[in-house]
Amino acid sequence: MPPGPKPLPLIGNLNLVDLKKPYESLMKLSEKYGEIFTIHFGSKKMVVISGYSAVKDALVNQADDFAERAPIPIFTLISKEKGIVFSNGELWKSTRRFTLSTLRDFGMGKKTVEARIQEELIPLIEKFKSHNGKPFDTNITMNSAVSNVICSIIFGKRFEYDDPLFKKLIQILAENAKLVGTPKVLMFNCFPRISTLLGVHKKVMQNIDKLSEFVLKHIKVQKQDFDTNAISGYIDAYLMKQEKESSKVENYFDDENLVYCVLDLFGAGTETTSTTLRWGILLMMKYPEIQKKVQEEIQKHIKQGQLPAVEDRKNMPYTEAVIHEIQRFANIVPLNLSHTTPRDVHFRGYCIPKGTEVIPFLTSVLHDKTQWETPHKFNPNHFLDASGKFVKQDAFMPFSAGRRACVGESLAKMELFLFFTGLLQTFTFCPPPGVSKEDLDLKADVGFLLFPLPHLVCAKLNNQS
């Protein structure tokens, strides 16, 4: 086994881990023990793989050895090991293959989805305008806009921002994304039996029940109206697949798996992109000189009154570099999702036993000192060469890598460019009166995803002083 700190009885190495920010503790431990080390969360033994070189080696070069998802107590409860993110084996392969091809059919990475994002940009801009330059919280509005893009793909329709049910669902998603990363739930994962008695997981499960109820109602309605000649979204495509697969002995396309697939897409397609965009706005307020350079590039390449298009990306290296740096700096999924070894695995001189939980540690990749000039500073030059051209970086891995890389990566990239560029084309973002850019805090809130701390934003129209 790889080296690591000596575990104490019962608690293992929990004395060395800040449960509010475990990724910071793991970074310190990786400096001491190297790119592969063993750590004990309670009695559970885990292997942490850190740094770009080792993580790429594991997820890409030895993909089969690290392709399975680890059974983490809270996620097992939430997903019953179904859906796209937390399933394994043939169920996972069939579900992922179907989901990728269906998302492509509905335009992921193509013009049809570009049009949906551009259409969603219009009400988003109007909502920001309605605050008349006064301070407001972007949270629910941003989540709603991003969620509507994935909703149009899943359900075949979008929702109004003031729809009370939609607002409630968006709040529940955000709440769960925080809850599953809190110290209490991390303790639940270490000591599930004791924690179950304390009811730590109850709020998370109540939220999942509410989300499932909403999804089930939609599935029921779409089953009643189902027409093979009018497939309007992911649910319809799944129902059609279900019909085709019904005679097979091994049928992975049951109703329960559909619910968890939709929850995965709905949750992941909402929280990650909207959180990245909120970091983007906060960083533009913090670094107005960078915001100004992005706006100059927008003015140069996008005609006034025209919405940004994906085609514009190749002419806008600075904007592209800023968006990539927002993703790198924000590091919104710091621990990645744990993998597990399907057999005894030999990796870089160590033997990792079958069934060991493995953390391919994304923070250590996005902040790797050997890959980034200023890993802890926001610096768009990480993605620009001396002549100002955009440069891809191998260690840019916010979507993870290999077999378990994010299914919606191309959709997220398109959304980030179109929403970010569209907002900066229309507004200049600045702190509320009485708050200086120095006062803006770039520390992250506690959660499974790294959200910015609560803050208010002023969105001033660009044609106004």
C-alpha positions in Angstrom: 0.0 0.0 0.0 1.1 3.6 -0.5 2.6 5.4 2.6 0.5 7.6 4.8 0.0 8.9 8.3 -0.4 6.3 11.1 -4.1 5.8 11.9 -5.5 6.1 15.4 -8.0 3.6 16.7 -11.6 4.2 15.6 -11.0 7.7 14.0 -8.2 6.7 11.7 -6.7 10.0 10.4 -9.7 12.2 11.0 -7.6 14.2 13.5 -5.6 15.5 10.5 -8.6 16.5 8.4 -10.5 19.7 8.5 -14.0 18.4 7.7 -15.2 21.8 6.5 -12.4 21.9 3.9 -11.0 18.4 3.5 -9.4 19.3 0.2 -7.0 21.7 2.0 -6.0 19.0 4.5 -5.4 16.5 1.6 -3.2 19.1 -0.2 -1.0 19.4 2.9 -0.8 15.6 3.3 0.2 15.3 -0.4 3.1 17.7 0.2 4.3 15.4 3.0 3.6 11.9 1.6 3.8 12.5 -2.2 1.6 11.9 -5.2 0.0 8.6 -3.8 -0.8 8.1 -0.2 -3.1 6.1 2.1 -5.5 7.9 4.5 -8.0 6.4 6.9 -11.4 8.1 7.3 -12.6 6.2 10.4 -12.0 2.5 9.7 -12.3 3.1 5.9 -9.0 3.0 4.1 -8.6 5.3 1.0 -5.9 6.0 -1.5 -5.4 9.6 -2.7 -3.8 10.2 -6.1 -2.6 13.7 -6.4 -0.9 15.9 -9.0 -1.5 16.1 -12.8 0.9 13.3 -13.8 -0.4 10.7 -11.4 -4.1 11.5 -11.8 -3.8 11.4 -15.6 -1.9 8.1 -15.3 -4.7 6.6 -13.2 -7.8 7.9 -15.1 -6.5 7.8 -18.7 -3.5 5.4 -19.0 -4.9 2.8 -16.5 -8.6 3.7 -17.1 -9.9 0.1 -16.7 -8.2 -0.2 -13.3 -10.0 2.9 -11.9 -13.2 2.9 -13.9 -15.7 1.9 -11.1 -17.5 4.3 -8.8 -16.9 3.8 -5.0 -20.0 3.0 -2.9 -20.1 6.1 -0.6 -22.9 5.7 2.0 -24.7 9.0 1.3 -24.6 8.7 -2.5 -25.7 5.0 -2.3 -28.7 6.2 -0.3 -29.4 9.0 -2.8 -29.0 7.0 -6.0 -29.4 3.3 -5.1 -26.4 2.9 -7.4 -28.6 3.6 -10.4 -28.5 6.4 -13.0 -25.4 7.7 -14.8 -23.1 9.0 -12.0 -23.1 6.3 -9.3 -23.9 3.1 -11.2 -21.3 0.4 -12.1 -20.9 -2.5 -14.5 -23.2 -3.2 -17.5 -25.9 -0.9 -16.0 -23.5 2.0 -16.1 -22.1 1.2 -19.5 -25.6 0.9 -21.1 -26.9 4.0 -19.3 -23.9 6.2 -20.1 -23.8 5.1 -23.8 -27.5 5.8 -24.2 -27.3 9.2 -22.4 -24.3 10.4 -24.5 -26.0 9.5 -27.8 -29.3 11.0 -26.7 -27.7 14.2 -25.6 -26.0 14.4 -29.0 -29.3 13.7 -30.7 -30.8 16.7 -28.9 -28.0 18.9 -30.0 -25.3 18.8 -27.3 -22.3 20.5 -28.9 -24.4 21.5 -32.0 -26.3 24.5 -33.3 -29.7 23.3 -31.8 -28.4 23.6 -28.2 -26.6 26.8 -29.0 -30.0 28.3 -30.0 -31.5 27.1 -26.7 -28.8 28.8 -24.7 -29.1 32.0 -26.7 -32.8 32.0 -26.2 -32.3 31.6 -22.4 -29.8 34.4 -22.4 -32.6 36.9 -23.3 -34.8 36.4 -20.1 -31.6 36.1 -18.0 -30.4 39.5 -19.2 -33.9 41.0 -18.6 -34.0 39.6 -15.1 -30.6 41.2 -14.4 -31.8 44.5 -15.9 -34.9 44.5 -13.7 -32.7 45.3 -10.7 -31.8 48.7 -12.2 -28.2 48.6 -11.2 -29.1 48.0 -7.5 -27.4 45.1 -5.5 -29.0 41.7 -5.8 -28.0 38.0 -5.3 -27.4 36.2 -8.6 -27.9 32.7 -7.1 -31.5 31.6 -7.9 -31.6 33.5 -11.2 -28.4 32.1 -12.5 -29.3 28.6 -11.4 -32.7 28.9 -13.1 -31.3 30.0 -16.4 -28.7 27.2 -16.6 -31.2 24.7 -15.3 -33.6 25.7 -18.1 -31.1 24.5 -20.8 -30.9 21.0 -19.3 -34.7 21.0 -18.6 -35.4 21.7 -22.3 -33.3 18.7 -23.1 -34.8 16.4 -20.4 -38.4 17.5 -20.4 -38.7 19.2 -23.8 -39.6 22.5 -22.1 -38.3 25.4 -20.0 -39.8 27.0 -16.9 -40.5 30.6 -16.0 -38.1 32.0 -13.3 -40.9 32.9 -11.0 -42.6 29.5 -11.2 -42.9 28.7 -7.5 -42.3 24.9 -8.0 -39.3 25.5 -10.2 -37.8 27.9 -7.7 -38.3 25.4 -4.9 -36.6 22.7 -6.9 -33.6 24.9 -7.7 -33.3 25.8 -4.0 -33.4 22.0 -3.0 -30.7 21.2 -5.5 -28.5 23.9 -4.1 -29.2 22.9 -0.6 -28.3 19.2 -1.2 -25.1 20.2 -3.1 -24.0 21.9 0.2 -25.4 19.3 2.6 -23.5 16.4 1.1 -20.2 18.2 1.7 -20.9 19.2 5.3 -18.9 17.7 8.2 -22.0 15.9 9.5 -22.5 14.1 6.2 -18.8 13.4 5.9 -19.0 11.7 9.3 -22.0 9.8 8.0 -19.9 8.4 5.3 -17.2 7.3 7.8 -19.7 5.9 10.4 -23.0 5.2 8.6 -24.5 3.1 11.4 -24.0 5.6 14.2 -24.9 8.5 12.0 -28.1 6.8 10.8 -29.3 6.7 14.4 -28.6 10.5 14.7 -30.6 11.1 11.5 -27.9 13.1 9.8 -29.0 12.0 6.4 -32.7 12.8 6.8 -32.8 16.3 5.3 -30.8 15.1 2.3 -33.2 12.2 1.7 -36.3 14.5 2.2 -34.9 16.7 -0.6 -34.3 13.7 -2.8 -37.9 12.5 -2.3 -39.2 15.9 -3.3 -37.1 16.0 -6.5 -38.1 12.4 -7.3 -41.8 13.2 -6.9 -41.4 16.0 -9.4 -39.6 13.8 -11.9 -42.1 10.9 -11.5 -45.0 13.3 -12.2 -43.3 14.4 -15.4 -42.6 10.8 -16.5 -46.2 9.9 -15.8 -47.5 12.7 -18.0 -45.0 12.0 -20.7 -46.0 8.3 -20.7 -49.6 9.2 -21.2 -48.8 11.6 -24.1 -46.0 9.4 -25.5 -45.8 9.4 -29.3 -42.8 7.7 -31.1 -43.1 10.3 -33.9 -42.8 13.2 -31.5 -39.8 12.6 -29.3 -39.3 16.0 -27.5 -36.6 15.2 -24.9 -34.5 12.7 -22.9 -37.5 11.2 -21.1 -39.3 10.4 -24.4 -36.1 9.0 -25.9 -35.7 6.8 -22.8 -39.3 5.6 -23.0 -38.7 4.6 -26.7 -35.5 2.8 -25.7 -37.5 1.0 -22.9 -40.0 -0.3 -25.5 -37.1 -1.6 -27.7 -35.3 -3.3 -24.8 -38.5 -4.8 -23.1 -38.0 -8.3 -24.6 -34.4 -8.6 -23.5 -33.5 -10.7 -20.5 -31.1 -8.1 -19.1 -33.1 -4.9 -19.3 -31.4 -1.9 -17.7 -34.0 0.6 -18.8 -36.6 0.4 -16.1 -38.6 3.3 -14.6 -36.4 3.6 -11.5 -33.2 4.0 -13.5 -34.9 6.7 -15.5 -35.7 8.7 -12.4 -32.1 8.5 -11.2 -30.8 9.4 -14.7 -33.0 12.5 -14.8 -32.0 13.5 -11.3 -28.3 13.1 -12.3 -28.7 15.3 -15.4 -30.9 17.8 -13.6 -28.6 18.2 -10.7 -25.3 18.1 -12.5 -26.6 20.2 -15.4 -27.8 22.9 -13.0 -25.4 23.4 -10.1 -21.9 23.0 -11.7 -22.3 25.5 -14.6 -24.3 28.1 -12.6 -21.8 28.0 -9.7 -18.9 28.5 -12.2 -20.7 31.5 -13.7 -21.3 33.0 -10.3 -17.6 32.7 -9.6 -17.0 34.4 -12.9 -19.1 37.4 -12.0 -17.5 37.7 -8.6 -14.0 37.5 -10.1 -14.9 40.2 -12.7 -15.9 42.5 -9.8 -12.6 41.6 -8.0 -10.5 42.3 -11.1 -12.2 45.1 -13.1 -9.2 45.4 -15.4 -9.7 41.8 -16.6 -13.4 42.5 -17.0 -12.6 45.5 -19.2 -10.3 43.5 -21.4 -13.0 40.9 -22.0 -15.5 43.6 -22.8 -13.1 45.2 -25.3 -12.7 41.8 -27.1 -16.5 41.4 -27.1 -17.0 44.8 -28.7 -14.4 44.0 -31.3 -15.8 40.7 -32.4 -19.5 40.7 -31.7 -21.7 43.3 -33.4 -23.9 45.4 -31.1 -27.3 44.0 -30.7 -26.1 40.5 -31.7 -26.0 37.6 -29.3 -22.7 35.8 -28.9 -22.3 32.6 -30.9 -20.1 29.6 -30.5 -18.4 30.6 -33.7 -17.1 33.7 -32.0 -15.0 31.7 -29.6 -12.1 31.1 -32.0 -11.7 34.9 -32.4 -11.7 35.6 -28.7 -8.6 34.1 -27.1 -8.6 36.4 -24.1 -12.3 35.7 -23.2 -11.6 31.9 -23.7 -8.6 32.1 -21.4 -10.6 34.0 -18.7 -13.4 31.4 -18.7 -10.8 28.5 -18.5 -9.1 30.3 -15.6 -12.4 30.8 -13.8 -12.9 27.0 -14.0 -9.4 26.3 -12.8 -9.4 28.8 -10.0 -12.9 28.1 -8.7 -12.1 24.3 -8.6 -15.8 23.6 -7.8 -15.5 19.8 -7.4 -12.4 19.8 -5.2 -12.3 16.1 -4.3 -13.7 14.8 -7.6 -16.1 11.8 -7.1 -14.4 8.7 -5.6 -13.5 5.8 -7.8 -12.7 2.2 -6.7 -10.5 -0.6 -7.9 -12.4 -3.5 -9.5 -9.4 -5.8 -8.8 -6.0 -5.6 -7.2 -4.2 -2.8 -9.1 -0.5 -2.2 -9.5 0.1 1.5 -9.8 3.4 3.3 -9.7 5.2 0.7 -7.6 2.3 0.2 -5.2 -0.4 -2.5 -4.9 -3.9 -1.1 -4.3 -6.2 -3.9 -3.2 -9.5 -4.7 -4.9 -12.4 -2.5 -3.6 -10.2 0.3 -2.3 -11.8 3.8 -2.5 -9.6 6.0 -4.6 -9.7 9.8 -4.7 -8.3 11.2 -8.0 -7.7 14.6 -6.3 -8.8 17.4 -8.7 -7.6 20.3 -6.5 -4.1 18.9 -6.7 -4.3 18.9 -10.5 -5.8 22.4 -10.9 -3.3 23.8 -8.4 -0.3 21.7 -9.4 2.9 23.8 -8.9 4.6 22.0 -11.8 1.8 22.9 -14.2 0.7 26.4 -13.3 2.8 29.5 -12.9 0.7 31.0 -10.1 -1.5 28.1 -9.0 -3.2 30.0 -6.2 -3.8 33.3 -8.0 -6.4 34.1 -10.6 -4.3 34.5 -13.8 -5.8 34.2 -17.3 -2.2 34.2 -18.7 -2.1 30.5 -17.7 -4.0 29.9 -21.0 -2.3 32.5 -23.2 1.1 32.4 -25.1 3.4 35.3 -25.5 1.5 36.6 -28.6 -1.9 36.4 -26.8 -3.1 33.2 -28.5 -5.2 30.8 -26.5 -3.2 27.7 -25.3 -4.8 24.5 -24.2 -3.3 23.1 -21.0 -3.1 19.3 -20.3 -3.6 19.8 -16.6 -7.0 21.6 -17.1 -9.2 18.9 -15.8 -12.3 20.5 -14.1 -14.5 17.8 -15.8 -12.3 15.0 -14.5 -10.9 12.6 -17.2 -11.1 9.1 -18.6 -14.1 6.9 -18.5 -15.9 8.8 -15.8 -15.4 12.3 -17.2 -18.5 14.5 -17.1 -21.1 13.4 -19.7 -22.2 17.1 -20.3 -18.8 18.6 -20.8 -19.4 20.0 -24.3 -22.8 21.4 -23.2 -21.2 23.1 -20.1 -18.4 24.6 -22.2 -20.9 26.1 -24.6 -23.1 27.4 -21.8 -20.1 29.0 -20.0 -19.0 30.8 -23.2 -22.4 32.0 -24.3 -23.8 33.1 -20.9 -20.5 34.7 -19.6 -20.0 36.6 -22.9 -23.6 37.6 -23.2 -23.7 39.0 -19.7 -20.4 40.9 -20.0 -21.6 42.3 -23.4 -24.6 43.8 -21.7 -23.4 44.6 -18.1 -20.4 45.7 -16.1 -20.4 44.0 -12.8 -19.2 45.9 -9.7 -19.5 45.5 -5.9 -22.4 47.2 -4.0 -22.0 50.8 -2.8 -19.7 50.9 0.2 -17.9 47.6 -0.7 -14.5 47.9 -2.3 -13.1 45.2 -4.6 -10.5 44.5 -1.8 -13.4 43.6 0.5 -14.6 40.8 -1.9 -13.9 37.5 -0.4 -12.7 34.7 -2.7 -12.9 32.0 -0.1 -15.3 29.2 -0.8 -18.4 28.2 1.2 -18.6 24.8 2.9 -20.2 22.1 0.6 -19.6 19.2 -1.7 -19.3 21.8 -4.5 -17.3 25.0 -3.8 -19.8 27.8 -3.9 -18.7 31.4 -3.6 -19.7 32.9 -0.2 -23.0 34.8 -0.3 -22.5 38.2 -1.9 -24.4 40.9 -3.7 -23.8 42.1 -7.3 -24.5 45.4 -9.1 -25.1 44.9 -12.8 -24.7 48.2 -14.6 -25.8 48.5 -18.3 -22.8 49.1 -20.5 -24.3 52.0 -22.4 -24.7 53.9 -19.0 -21.9 55.5 -17.1 
